[in-house]
Amino acid sequence: MLRYFHEWLGSLFKRKPAAEGPPGPDRLKSLLFDSVARGQKAETAALCRQHHEAIWGCWPGWVFFLMQLQSQPDKAKEYATSLRGIADAMAEEMGDKRFLNAFGG
């Protein structure tokens, strides 16, 4: 009986691995942009479903950053293509057209 108590008591103080939380805004953008760039529509859709509200929270800043890239047409085009891929995934997979509307599509 004492052995079980000792094991139970020991288990209370064992370090548990930290649970991985949702990705931060920069990591989320990186994951989404990478999946769009690789043409991984299923992966993009899965990320959109999983992080829908977090993406919406980041969206205005991501669109604003696009405006700051206007003096760099190549980078702006690449960035806009990624945003459009995310907006399309949100509209097609989630039926959420807010992203397209906020993007100007």
Secondary structure, DSSP 8 states (H G I E B T S, - for coil): -HHHHHHHHHHHTS----------HHHHHHHHHHHHHTT-HHHHHHHHHHTHHHHHHHHHHHHHHHHHTTTSHHHHHHHHHHHHHHHHHIIIII---HHHHHHT-
